[in-house]
Amino acid sequence: GFAAARESAYTADDVTCGVARTPGAASPSASPSGESADRMPRDDHGRPAYARTILLPALRRAVQRPRTPLYGAFTQTFATELGTLFTDDPPGDAELAAELDKELRKVLPG
């Protein structure tokens, strides 16, 4: 899912996470014993335990992607070239940089 857009979802103690169910709540169980399939560590309000200390600060520092028709071309090329790092014979830093430069020059103007 997506991160909540309202800061109160991370900070307000009167806001609870509706996905986190209390024990015995009416919901389908993952097993005959009634154990929950939810393995997410949660705070006292049902939010993921990392939401306030990790996710919220990251969202506060986030910036929008650049609005350019070239974003897709850059992203595709960048991901493709970095994908070579996960092969049986990954390139060295200099080789990867040279190949990335060559391929980006093909898809980006100037």
Secondary structure per residue as TSV (DSSP state, phi and psi in degrees):
chain	resnum	aa	ss	phi	psi
A	1	G	-	360.0	-178.2
A	2	F	-	-99.6	153.6
A	3	A	-	-69.6	144.8
A	4	A	-	-62.3	143.3
A	5	A	S	-89.2	-19.4
A	6	R	S	-94.3	131.6
A	7	E	T	-60.1	-32.2
A	8	S	H	-60.8	-24.4
A	9	A	H	-63.5	-21.8
A	10	Y	H	-104.3	-22.5
A	11	T	H	-118.8	-27.6
A	12	A	-	-79.1	124.0
A	13	D	T	-72.0	-15.8
A	14	D	T	-90.6	2.1
A	15	V	-	-102.7	126.7
A	16	T	-	-118.8	157.2
A	17	C	-	-84.4	117.6
A	18	G	S	-70.6	-17.8
A	19	V	S	-74.6	-35.9
A	20	A	S	-76.2	118.1
A	21	R	-	-102.5	145.6
A	22	T	-	-77.5	155.7
A	23	P	T	-56.3	135.6
A	24	G	T	87.3	-3.4
A	25	A	-	-68.8	151.1
A	26	A	S	-73.0	105.2
A	27	S	S	-161.0	155.5
A	28	P	-	-62.9	137.8
A	29	S	-	-98.8	157.8
A	30	A	S	-81.5	-15.4
A	31	S	S	-148.1	162.2
A	32	P	T	-59.7	-24.0
A	33	S	T	-78.0	-8.6
A	34	G	-	87.0	8.1
A	35	E	-	-66.0	143.5
A	36	S	-	-77.8	147.0
A	37	A	S	-82.9	-8.3
A	38	D	-	-76.5	110.1
A	39	R	-	-103.5	7.4
A	40	M	-	-70.4	124.1
A	41	P	-	-63.9	130.8
A	42	R	B	-125.4	155.4
A	43	D	-	-84.1	-175.0
A	44	D	T	-66.7	-11.9
A	45	H	T	-109.4	11.7
A	46	G	S	86.3	-3.3
A	47	R	S	-77.5	152.7
A	48	P	B	-54.3	138.1
A	49	A	T	-58.9	-28.0
A	50	Y	T	-85.5	-6.2
A	51	A	I	-59.7	-48.8
A	52	R	I	-76.4	-38.1
A	53	T	I	-91.2	-24.5
A	54	I	I	-117.0	-54.5
A	55	L	I	-67.1	-48.0
A	56	L	H	-59.9	-48.1
A	57	P	H	-60.3	-36.7
A	58	A	H	-65.3	-41.1
A	59	L	H	-66.4	-35.1
A	60	R	H	-65.4	-31.1
A	61	R	H	-89.7	-8.0
A	62	A	-	-66.4	149.8
A	63	V	-	-126.1	155.3
A	64	Q	-	-70.1	151.5
A	65	R	-	-64.1	151.3
A	66	P	-	-64.0	140.7
A	67	R	-	-90.1	94.1
A	68	T	-	-151.3	143.7
A	69	P	T	-68.7	-11.1
A	70	L	T	-87.2	-8.3
A	71	Y	H	-58.4	-45.4
A	72	G	H	-63.4	-43.1
A	73	A	H	-63.7	-42.9
A	74	F	H	-62.6	-49.1
A	75	T	H	-60.7	-45.4
A	76	Q	H	-62.1	-46.2
A	77	T	H	-65.8	-45.3
A	78	F	H	-60.2	-47.6
A	79	A	H	-64.7	-40.9
A	80	T	H	-62.4	-46.9
A	81	E	H	-68.0	-39.7
A	82	L	H	-68.9	-24.3
A	83	G	H	-60.3	-25.1
A	84	T	G	-66.6	-16.6
A	85	L	G	-69.0	-18.5
A	86	F	G	-103.9	21.9
A	87	T	S	-96.5	176.2
A	88	D	S	-68.3	-23.3
A	89	D	S	-131.6	73.2
A	90	P	-	-67.5	147.9
A	91	P	-	-73.0	159.2
A	92	G	-	-76.0	172.7
A	93	D	H	-57.7	-48.0
A	94	A	H	-65.0	-42.0
A	95	E	H	-64.9	-43.9
A	96	L	H	-62.0	-45.1
A	97	A	H	-61.7	-42.6
A	98	A	H	-65.2	-43.1
A	99	E	H	-67.3	-41.0
A	100	L	H	-62.6	-44.5
A	101	D	H	-59.8	-46.1
A	102	K	H	-61.1	-47.2
A	103	E	H	-70.2	-37.4
A	104	L	H	-66.2	-35.8
A	105	R	H	-63.5	-28.1
A	106	K	H	-70.9	-35.2
A	107	V	H	-102.4	-16.0
A	108	L	S	-110.3	138.0
A	109	P	-	-72.4	150.8
A	110	G	-	60.7	360.0
